[in-house]
């Protein structure tokens, strides 16, 4: 008998982010956070996971935690204008300078 190829059945980070987004849309925030964390565990440079985790933390009333996640997105990919906009909104709501590093 021939050997069967071995496939990794673990979903990739994009699948975990997608699951997290679905759970978030159903109000299942803690489960969504676990999905974003799993995506980050698989690929710490997954900017989408950091971004969505930040957005959820902001929605849950943790703007300072969210801000750090958005800053991490910019460390990974400085061109992410969505993260830059989210940082501006948080800083504005907290009464801080809305200016974000370029």
N, C-alpha and C positions, 0 to 999 in steps of 0.2 A: 504494500500500500504506500502511496505517495504521502509526503508530509503536507498537511494543510497549512496555508499561510496563517500567521498569527496577526490578528487585528486588535488594536487597542479599542475596546468598547467604551472607554471613558469619553464622555462628551468634551469637546474643546471649550475654551473660554467663551466664545461667541454663543454657544448653546446655553451655557450657564447664565450669561447676561440676559439672553432672551427669556429664559425661565424666570429669572428675577424680575424682569419687566412685567411679565404676565402676572406673577404673584403680587407685585406691587399694585397693579391695576385692580386687583381683587381685594386690596386692603390687607394682604397677608405680609406685613412689613418684615417681621422677624425672619420668616422663611426667605423672603427676597434678599435680605442682607446676607443670609447664609449662601445663597446662590452667587452673589457678587463676590463674597469672600472666596468661594471655591474657584471662581474664574481667576481671581488674583493669585490664589495658591498655584494654579496651573501655569499662569503666565503673569508675573508681577508687572510686566510692561503693557498689560492690556488696558489702554487708556479708557476704553468704553466702560469697563467694569468699575474703575475708579470714579468716572464721571457719574454713572448711574447710582453708585453707592452714595456719592456726595449729594445727589439730588434727593435720594430717599432720606438721608440723614437730615437734610434741610427741611423736608416735608414733615419729619418726625419732631421738629423743633430743636435741632442741634446744629445751629448755623456755624459755630466754631469748628465742629468736627467736619462738617460739610466743606468748609473753606479749605481745610487741610487736604481733603481729597481732590478738590478742584486744582489746588496748587500742584499736587502730585501729577495730575493730568498734564499740566503745562511743563513739568520737568520731563515727562516722557515725550511729549509732542508740543513744543512751543507754538505751533501754528493752530492749535485748537481754539478757535474763536468762541465756541460754545462754552468751554470752561472759563475763558476770560470773561464772557458775559455773565455767567453764573457768579463768579467772584465779585464782579461789579455790583450785581443785585444784592448779594449778601452784605457787602461792605456798606452799601447805601442804606440798607435796612438797619444795620447796626450803628449807623452814624459815623462810619469810618470813611476814609478817603476811598473813592471808587476807582482810583487809578491802580491799574495792575501792571506789574513789570512787563516790559516788552520782551 
